[in-house]
Amino acid sequence: MCGIVGYVGNKNAVDIILNGLKRLEYRGYDSAGIALVENDLFIHKKNGKISVLEESLNNDVHGDIGHYHTGIGHTRWATHGVPSDLNAHPHTDCHNEIAVVHNGIIENFAVIKKMLTEKGHIIRSDTDTEVIAHLIEYYYDQSGDLLDSVMKAVSKLEGTYGLCIVSKREPGRIIAARNGSPLILGAGDGEMIVASDASAIIEHTNKVIYLEDGEILDLNKDSFKTYDLSLKKIDKKIEDIDWDIKSIEKMGFDHFMLKEIFEQPETIHNAFRGRAVLDTGAIRLDGLRLSEAELNGIQRVIFIACGTSWHAGLIGEYLIEEYARIPVEVEYASEFRYRKPILKQGDLIIVISQSGETADTLAALREAKSKGIKVLGITNVVGSTIARESDGGIYIHAGPEIGVASTKAFTSQVTVLIMLALMLARRKDLTADELRVCIDQLHEIPDMVREVLRTSDYIRQIAEIHKDNKNFLYLGRGVNFPVALEGALKLKEISYIHAEGYPAAEMKHGPIALIDEKMPVVFIAPRDIIYDKIVSNMEEVKARGGRIIAIASQGDTNIRRYSDHIIYVPEVKKIFSPLLTVIPLQLLAYHIAVLRGCDVDQPRNLAKSVTVE
């Protein structure tokens, strides 16, 4: 949640900060603001998206602000206080000398606010963040040093924070601090950029350091120093990132979401490249860092995730249980540690998070590790907190995903889980020949996805017919039940239409009461072992006047009798089915949202990376 950018260097800070905020707007877009510092402190913030802030800077600010070379900026996803000009970041102290931007939640802010107001501080906003500025001011008046004051202030904070702080008393200096909310430093030539993630940095430098929890960063344009909370210096390794600027541009597509949907042939290939080896007929997942004894000793797998990643975990459950015959549980990260889970030796926990920063998932990871359980991570972002704190794991290599509604990350996660299931199955009953057949077909999947993507115009026609419906029902069986859940989630996220996903047979236990001619029902119905059962479910819907959209295997003419619309996908082994059946559902959600005039890339109330609990 929330995006932070800080810049110190020789260039126009305004342009760099605003461009960085635009790159991070998917993290939150309720309000935005900027603080610039030389010998004075300039603050400008607005309710609304970054475009509103930018327009106001161009139209309402009199005088040149291009001479500022140091500043911080913020795009907000509201937690405390409604979106407004007043509650927008940055927040300042009583004398407008210190400016703070913050990502996270300060759980004890009410206690701190009471203490500060009793000492005469005037708190103007409804946010938890403003107390940080006043707390720094309190210590700053005593010590006169910004770094020391920030250290003392953050030691009083309970909760999560990613912070950037500037002061007009010390121009050319930025202090940053992290606890539970990501911050990355980009080290350039005569300039430094600190941001919530790499997308705001990569057009300036590919040299980065990752701030860890409990670390404070002190930077000017030529150097940086990192400290722990006792101000003991920490040596940090500069790392390279391999993203390029093209990966975070729309490249001619109307929306990032559409671009990312159409990138899936490449991102699926990237997920298995070098891992599903045609020549040897083997699966290689070296990042797992599991010994032979640990692999053979797995008694239970527990997937922990949120949202779309949780749906990927459900698919992993079906695949690992069927192919590797290992019991699997799938847990919501937000519930895991609060229900006192029973963990034991032989358990393998796998956390799944696109960003690698999801707060609930990270908390679950730490809970499991505290009990001595091996934890693996499946994530997209190299150097993310989950990647660093896991015992091992697998990068999905999907590249930056800017659209808030996840698409390519989901199919890349599923690809990785397919390989994991096959690798574990090979240690049980799956023969070398059977594995080779699976690897052969996996290599064909990208071309099959391209074939499905060519149905986009036809799916848009279906969307035109159903865009004004108030409710949708998505039904699937077996490994395609989680796909139904994912399809419903995509529609809800970006079109604001109510939709539910169900196992097809469970329709009879409640949802069937809702079905009439105004209720589109999306069936995921590839030809597999339970095809006849799902056809029976389609007949039940048809008998009650429901409008059926079917995702079916190519060549299935039988299904025409039950369907109002059919979207065909290539016929594949069941293990690969979700990689194809989900594509039409992504496109259907996208086209409906566009036709309804919704903001596809920045749907209301959502943010890409959920870094608060």
C-alpha positions in Angstrom: 0.0 0.0 0.0 1.1 3.6 -0.5 4.0 4.6 -2.7 7.0 6.5 -1.5 9.7 8.3 -3.5 12.6 10.3 -2.3 15.3 12.0 -4.4 18.5 13.9 -3.6 20.9 14.9 -6.4 21.6 17.6 -8.9 18.5 17.3 -11.1 15.0 18.7 -10.9 13.5 16.8 -7.9 9.9 17.6 -8.9 10.0 15.8 -12.2 11.8 12.8 -10.8 9.5 12.4 -7.8 6.3 12.9 -9.8 7.4 10.3 -12.4 8.4 7.9 -9.7 5.0 8.4 -8.0 3.3 7.6 -11.3 5.2 4.3 -11.5 4.0 3.5 -8.0 0.4 4.7 -8.3 -0.8 1.1 -8.4 0.2 0.9 -4.7 -2.5 3.5 -3.8 -4.2 6.5 -5.4 -6.5 8.1 -2.9 -4.3 11.3 -2.6 -0.8 12.4 -3.4 1.7 15.0 -2.2 5.3 16.3 -2.5 7.7 18.0 -0.1 10.7 19.9 -1.5 13.6 21.3 0.6 16.4 23.7 0.1 16.6 26.6 2.6 12.8 26.4 2.8 10.3 23.6 2.9 7.7 23.5 0.1 4.6 21.3 0.6 1.9 20.6 -2.0 -0.7 17.8 -1.7 -4.1 17.0 -3.2 -6.9 14.6 -2.7 -7.2 12.4 -5.8 -4.8 10.7 -8.2 -1.3 11.9 -9.0 -2.7 13.6 -12.2 -4.6 16.0 -9.9 -1.5 16.8 -7.9 0.5 17.4 -11.1 -2.2 19.6 -12.6 -2.4 21.7 -9.4 1.4 22.1 -9.4 1.2 23.4 -13.0 -1.7 25.7 -12.5 -1.9 26.8 -8.8 1.8 27.1 -7.8 3.2 30.5 -8.5 7.0 30.7 -8.8 9.7 28.3 -10.0 10.0 25.0 -8.1 12.4 23.5 -10.6 15.4 24.7 -8.5 14.8 22.1 -5.7 17.2 19.1 -5.8 15.9 17.3 -2.7 12.4 16.1 -2.0 10.0 13.3 -1.0 6.7 12.3 -2.4 3.8 10.0 -1.6 0.7 8.4 -3.2 -1.8 7.2 -0.6 -4.0 4.2 0.1 -6.0 5.5 3.1 -5.9 3.6 6.4 -6.5 6.3 9.1 -8.6 9.2 8.0 -10.6 9.7 4.8 -8.9 10.7 1.6 -8.6 14.5 1.6 -6.1 17.3 1.1 -5.5 17.5 4.9 -4.9 13.8 5.3 -2.7 13.5 2.3 1.0 13.1 2.8 3.6 14.6 3.4 2.8 15.6 7.0 4.7 18.2 8.9 5.6 19.3 12.4 4.3 22.4 14.3 6.7 24.7 12.6 6.6 23.3 9.1 10.3 22.4 9.2 10.1 18.6 9.0 8.2 16.6 6.4 7.4 12.9 6.6 5.9 10.4 4.2 4.8 7.0 5.5 3.6 3.6 4.4 2.2 1.3 7.1 0.1 1.6 10.2 1.2 3.0 13.6 -0.8 1.0 16.1 0.0 3.2 19.1 -0.5 6.5 17.4 -3.3 7.5 19.8 -1.0 7.1 22.8 1.7 9.2 21.1 -0.8 11.8 20.0 -2.1 12.2 23.5 1.5 12.6 24.8 2.3 15.2 22.1 -0.8 17.2 22.5 -0.2 17.4 26.3 3.2 18.9 25.4 1.5 21.6 23.2 1.8 20.0 19.8 -1.1 20.7 17.4 -2.2 17.6 15.4 -4.2 18.8 12.4 -5.1 15.6 10.4 -6.9 12.3 11.2 -3.9 10.2 10.2 -1.6 8.1 12.2 1.3 9.5 10.2 1.3 13.1 11.4 2.3 12.1 15.0 5.6 10.8 13.5 6.5 14.3 12.3 5.7 15.8 15.7 7.6 13.1 17.5 10.7 13.7 15.4 10.2 17.4 16.1 10.1 16.7 19.9 13.5 15.0 19.8 15.0 17.3 17.1 14.5 20.3 19.4 16.6 18.4 21.9 19.4 17.0 19.8 19.5 19.2 16.7 20.4 16.1 14.6 17.9 14.6 12.2 19.3 11.1 12.2 19.4 10.9 16.0 15.9 12.3 16.2 14.5 9.8 13.7 16.1 6.9 15.6 14.6 8.0 18.9 11.2 8.6 17.3 10.9 5.2 15.5 12.0 3.4 18.7 8.7 4.6 20.1 6.6 3.4 17.2 4.5 0.2 17.3 3.3 -1.2 14.0 4.7 -1.0 10.5 6.4 1.8 8.7 8.4 2.7 5.6 9.4 6.4 6.2 11.2 9.1 4.4 12.0 12.4 6.2 13.5 15.7 5.2 14.1 18.9 7.2 14.8 22.4 6.0 17.5 22.7 8.7 19.5 20.0 6.8 18.8 20.4 3.1 20.4 17.8 0.8 19.7 15.1 3.3 17.0 12.3 3.5 16.5 9.9 6.3 14.6 6.7 5.6 13.5 3.9 8.0 11.8 0.6 7.6 9.8 -1.8 9.7 7.5 -4.1 7.8 7.0 -1.8 4.8 9.5 -2.1 1.9 12.0 0.5 0.9 14.7 0.2 -1.7 17.6 2.6 -2.4 18.8 3.3 -5.9 22.4 4.4 -6.0 23.1 6.6 -9.0 26.0 8.8 -10.1 25.7 11.9 -8.0 22.1 11.1 -7.0 20.2 8.8 -4.7 16.6 7.6 -5.0 14.7 5.8 -2.3 11.3 4.2 -3.2 8.8 1.6 -2.1 9.8 -0.6 -5.0 12.1 -0.8 -8.0 9.7 0.5 -10.6 10.4 4.1 -9.5 14.1 3.5 -9.7 15.0 1.5 -12.8 15.0 4.4 -15.3 17.7 6.1 -13.2 19.9 3.2 -12.0 20.0 -0.6 -11.7 22.2 -0.5 -8.6 20.1 -1.0 -5.4 20.2 -1.9 -1.8 17.3 -3.4 0.1 16.5 -1.9 3.5 15.7 -4.5 6.2 13.4 -4.2 9.1 15.0 -2.1 11.9 17.3 -0.3 9.6 17.7 3.5 9.1 19.2 5.0 6.0 21.0 8.4 5.9 21.7 9.7 2.4 22.9 12.6 0.4 23.5 12.9 -3.3 27.0 11.3 -3.1 26.7 8.7 -0.4 24.6 6.6 1.9 25.0 5.1 5.3 22.9 2.4 7.0 22.4 2.0 10.7 20.4 -0.2 13.1 18.2 1.3 15.7 21.1 1.8 18.1 22.9 3.8 15.3 25.5 1.1 14.8 26.7 1.2 11.2 25.7 -1.6 8.9 27.6 -2.5 5.7 25.1 -3.1 2.9 25.7 -4.9 -0.4 24.8 -3.1 -3.6 22.9 -5.5 -5.9 21.9 -5.3 -9.6 18.3 -5.6 -10.8 17.5 -6.9 -14.3 14.2 -5.0 -15.0 14.3 -2.5 -17.8 12.1 0.6 -18.6 10.1 -1.2 -21.3 8.8 -3.7 -18.7 6.9 -0.9 -16.9 5.5 0.9 -20.0 2.2 0.1 -21.7 3.9 -0.5 -25.1 0.9 0.6 -27.1 -1.8 -1.2 -25.1 -4.7 0.7 -23.7 -4.1 -0.6 -20.2 -1.4 -2.3 -18.2 -3.8 -5.1 -17.5 -4.4 -5.9 -21.1 -0.6 -5.7 -21.8 0.0 -8.1 -19.0 -2.7 -10.5 -20.2 -1.1 -10.6 -23.6 2.4 -11.1 -22.0 1.4 -14.5 -20.6 2.8 -16.6 -23.4 6.2 -15.1 -22.6 5.8 -15.0 -18.8 4.7 -18.6 -18.6 7.7 -19.6 -20.7 10.0 -17.5 -18.4 8.5 -19.4 -15.4 9.6 -22.8 -16.7 12.6 -21.8 -18.8 15.7 -23.7 -17.6 13.6 -25.6 -15.1 11.5 -28.0 -17.2 14.3 -29.4 -19.4 13.3 -31.1 -22.6 16.7 -32.7 -23.3 16.8 -34.5 -20.0 13.1 -34.8 -19.3 13.7 -33.4 -15.8 12.4 -30.7 -13.5 15.1 -28.5 -11.8 14.0 -26.2 -9.0 17.4 -25.5 -7.5 16.1 -22.5 -5.5 14.2 -24.8 -3.1 17.4 -25.6 -1.2 15.9 -28.8 0.1 18.1 -31.9 0.7 17.2 -35.3 -0.5 16.2 -36.2 3.1 14.0 -33.2 3.4 12.3 -33.8 0.1 11.7 -37.5 1.0 10.5 -36.5 4.4 7.7 -34.1 3.4 4.5 -35.3 5.2 2.3 -32.3 4.5 2.4 -29.2 2.4 0.8 -26.0 3.6 0.2 -23.1 1.1 -0.2 -19.7 2.7 -1.4 -16.7 0.6 -3.9 -14.0 0.0 -6.3 -13.1 -2.9 -5.2 -14.4 -6.3 -2.1 -16.1 -4.9 -4.5 -18.1 -2.6 -6.3 -19.3 -5.7 -3.0 -20.4 -7.1 -2.4 -22.3 -3.9 -5.7 -24.1 -4.3 -4.6 -25.3 -7.7 -1.4 -26.4 -6.1 -3.4 -28.4 -3.6 -5.3 -30.3 -6.3 -2.1 -31.0 -8.3 0.2 -32.1 -5.5 -2.4 -34.3 -3.8 -3.3 -36.0 -7.1 0.1 -36.4 -8.7 2.5 -36.6 -5.7 0.0 -38.1 -3.1 1.1 -35.7 -0.4 -1.6 -34.1 1.8 -2.0 -30.3 1.2 -3.7 -27.5 3.1 -4.3 -24.0 1.8 -4.5 -21.2 4.3 -5.5 -17.6 4.2 -2.4 -15.8 5.5 -4.6 -13.3 7.4 -6.1 -16.2 9.4 -3.2 -18.5 9.8 -1.4 -17.3 12.9 -4.6 -16.3 14.7 -6.0 -19.7 14.9 -3.0 -21.3 16.6 -2.1 -23.7 13.7 -0.8 -27.1 14.6 2.6 -27.5 12.9 5.0 -30.5 13.1 8.2 -31.8 11.7 7.6 -33.1 8.2 5.5 -30.0 7.3 6.6 -27.8 4.4 5.1 -24.4 4.3 5.1 -22.5 1.0 4.1 -18.8 1.0 2.9 -17.3 -2.2 3.1 -13.5 -2.9 3.5 -11.7 -6.1 5.2 -8.7 -4.5 7.0 -10.6 -1.7 5.8 -7.9 0.7 2.2 -8.9 1.6 2.0 -8.1 5.3 -0.2 -11.0 6.3 1.8 -13.5 4.3 5.0 -12.2 5.7 3.6 -12.5 9.3 2.6 -16.1 8.6 6.1 -16.9 7.3 7.7 -15.5 10.5 5.2 -17.4 12.7 6.1 -20.7 10.9 9.8 -20.1 11.1 9.5 -19.3 14.8 8.2 -22.8 15.3 11.1 -24.3 13.4 9.2 -25.2 10.3 10.9 -25.0 6.9 9.4 -22.2 4.8 9.7 -21.7 1.0 8.6 -18.6 -0.9 7.1 -18.3 -4.4 7.4 -14.7 -5.4 8.0 -12.4 -8.3 10.1 -9.6 -6.9 13.8 -10.4 -6.5 15.1 -9.1 -3.2 11.7 -8.8 -1.7 11.3 -9.4 2.1 9.7 -12.9 1.6 12.4 -13.8 -0.8 15.1 -12.8 1.7 13.5 -14.4 4.8 12.4 -17.7 3.2 14.6 -20.8 3.6 14.4 -21.2 -0.1 12.0 -20.7 -2.9 11.2 -20.1 -6.6 11.0 -16.8 -8.5 8.2 -16.8 -11.0 10.1 -14.3 -13.3 6.9 -12.6 -14.5 8.5 -9.1 -14.6 6.8 -6.0 -13.2 3.0 -6.4 -12.9 1.5 -2.9 -12.8 -2.2 -3.6 -13.2 -3.7 -4.0 -9.7 -5.7 -7.0 -10.8 -3.2 -9.8 -11.1 -3.1 -11.8 -14.3 0.4 -12.8 -15.5 1.6 -13.4 -12.0 -1.2 -15.9 -11.4 -0.4 -18.0 -14.4 3.3 -17.8 -13.6 2.6 -19.0 -10.0 0.5 -21.8 -11.4 3.3 -22.8 -13.8 5.7 -23.0 -10.9 3.2 -25.1 -8.9 2.8 -27.5 -11.8 6.5 -28.0 -11.9 6.7 -28.5 -8.2 3.9 -31.1 -8.3 5.6 -33.0 -11.2 9.0 -32.9 -9.3 7.4 -34.3 -6.2 5.4 -36.9 -8.2 8.5 -38.1 -9.9 9.8 -39.1 -6.4 6.7 -41.2 -6.0 4.9 -43.0 -8.9 5.3 -40.8 -11.9 7.6 -42.5 -14.4 10.3 -40.9 -16.4 8.3 -41.3 -19.6 5.2 -39.8 -18.1 7.2 -36.8 -16.8 8.8 -36.3 -20.3 5.3 -36.3 -21.9 4.2 -33.6 -19.4 7.3 -31.5 -20.0 6.8 -31.7 -23.7 3.2 -30.4 -23.4 4.3 -27.7 -20.9 6.6 -26.3 -23.7 3.6 -26.1 -26.0 1.5 -24.1 -23.5 2.7 -20.6 -24.6 1.6 -21.2 -28.1 -1.8 -22.5 -26.9 -2.2 -19.3 -24.8 -1.5 -17.2 -27.9 -4.3 -19.1 -29.6 -6.7 -18.4 -26.7 -5.7 -14.7 -26.8 -6.9 -14.5 -30.4 -10.4 -14.9 -29.1 -10.3 -11.5 -27.4 -12.5 -9.7 -29.9 -15.1 -12.5 -29.7 -15.0 -12.2 -25.9 -15.5 -8.5 -26.2 -18.8 -9.2 -28.0 -19.9 -11.5 -25.1 -18.9 -8.7 -22.7 -21.1 -6.2 -24.6 -24.1 -8.4 -24.1 -23.6 -8.9 -20.4 -21.9 -5.7 -19.2 -25.0 -4.4 -17.4 -25.8 -7.6 -15.5 -25.7 -7.1 -11.7 -24.5 -10.6 -10.8 -22.4 -13.4 -12.2 -21.9 -17.0 -11.1 -18.7 -18.9 -12.0 -18.7 -22.7 -11.7 -16.0 -25.3 -12.1 -15.0 -28.7 -10.8 -11.7 -30.2 -9.7 -8.7 -28.2 -10.6 -10.9 -25.7 -12.4 -12.9 -24.8 -9.3 -10.1 -22.4 -8.2 -10.1 -21.0 -11.7 -13.8 -20.2 -11.2 -12.9 -18.4 -8.0 -10.2 -16.4 -9.8 -12.6 -15.5 -12.7 -15.1 -14.2 -10.2 -12.5 -12.2 -8.3 -11.2 -10.5 -11.5 -14.7 -9.4 -12.4 -15.4 -8.0 -8.9 -12.0 -6.2 -8.8 -12.3 -4.2 -11.9 -15.9 -4.0 -13.0 -17.6 -3.7 -9.5 -20.1 -6.4 -10.5 -21.0 -8.9 -7.8 -19.7 -12.3 -8.8 -19.2 -15.6 -6.9 -17.2 -18.7 -7.7 -18.5 -22.1 -6.6 -17.8 -25.8 -7.1 -20.3 -26.6 -9.8 -22.2 -29.3 -7.8 -22.5 -26.9 -4.8 -24.7 -24.7 -7.0 -27.6 -26.9 -5.9 -27.0 -26.0 -2.3 -28.1 -22.4 -2.4 -26.9 -20.4 -5.5 -29.4 -22.1 -7.8 -32.1 -20.0 -6.1 -30.6 -16.9 -7.7 -30.5 -18.2 -11.3 -32.9 -16.6 -13.8 -32.6 -15.1 -17.2 -30.6 -12.1 -15.8 -27.9 -14.3 -14.2 -25.0 -15.1 -16.5 -23.4 -18.4 -15.4 -19.8 -19.1 -16.5 -19.0 -22.8 -16.7 -15.4 -24.0 -16.9 -16.1 -27.2 -18.7 -13.1 -28.8 -20.4 -13.4 -32.4 -21.5 -11.9 -34.4 -18.6 -13.0 -37.2 -16.2 -15.8 -35.1 -14.7 -17.0 -33.6 -17.9 -20.4 -35.4 -17.8 -21.0 -34.2 -14.3 -20.5 -30.5 -15.2 -22.7 -30.9 -18.3 -25.5 -32.1 -16.0 -24.9 -28.9 -13.9 -25.3 -26.9 -17.1 -28.6 -28.6 -17.8 -29.8 -27.6 -14.4 -29.0 -24.0 -15.0 -30.5 -24.0 -18.5 -33.7 -25.4 -17.1 -34.0 -22.3 -14.9 -33.4 -19.8 -17.6 -29.8 -19.0 -16.8 -27.6 -17.6 -19.6 -24.5 -19.9 -20.0 -21.0 -18.8 -21.0 -18.9 -22.0 -21.4 -15.2 -22.4 -21.5 -14.8 -25.6 -23.4 -12.3 -27.8 -25.2 -11.8 -27.4 -28.9 -13.9 -29.8 -30.9 -16.6 -30.1 -28.2 -19.8 -29.8 -30.2 -22.0 -31.4 -27.6 -21.7 -28.4 -25.3 -23.4 -26.1 -27.9 -26.8 -27.6 -26.8 -26.5 -26.0 -23.3 -24.5 -22.8 -24.0 -25.5 -19.4 -25.1 -21.8 -18.5 -25.7 -18.8 -20.8 -26.0 -15.1 -19.9 -25.7 -12.9 -22.7 -26.9 -9.5 -23.5 -25.5 -7.0 -26.2 -26.7 -7.4 -29.6 -25.1 -4.6 -30.5 -22.7 -3.8 -32.7 -19.9 -5.7 -31.8 -16.7 -2.6 -30.6 -15.0 -2.2 -27.7 -17.5 -5.9 -26.9 -17.9 -5.9 -23.8 -15.5 -3.2 -22.1 -17.6 -5.7 -22.0 -20.5 -9.1 -21.8 -18.9 -8.3 -18.7 -16.9 -7.3 -16.6 -19.9 -10.9 -16.1 -21.3 -12.0 -15.2 -17.8 -9.3 -12.5 -17.5 -10.3 -11.1 -20.9 -14.1 -11.2 -20.1 -13.5 -9.2 -16.9 -11.3 -6.8 -18.7 -13.7 -6.1 -21.6 -16.7 -5.8 -19.3 -14.8 -3.3 -17.1 -13.7 -1.2 -20.1 -17.3 -1.2 -21.5 -18.6 0.0 -18.2 -16.1 2.9 -18.1 -14.2 1.5 -15.1 -10.6 2.4 -14.3 -9.1 -1.0 -15.1 -5.6 -0.5 -13.9 -6.5 1.4 -10.7 -9.9 0.0 -9.4 -11.4 1.8 -6.5 -10.3 0.9 -3.0 -7.7 -1.5 -4.1 -3.9 -1.4 -4.1 -1.3 -3.7 -5.7 0.9 -4.6 -2.7 -1.0 -5.0 0.6 1.7 -4.1 3.1 -0.7 -3.5 6.1 -2.6 -6.2 8.0 
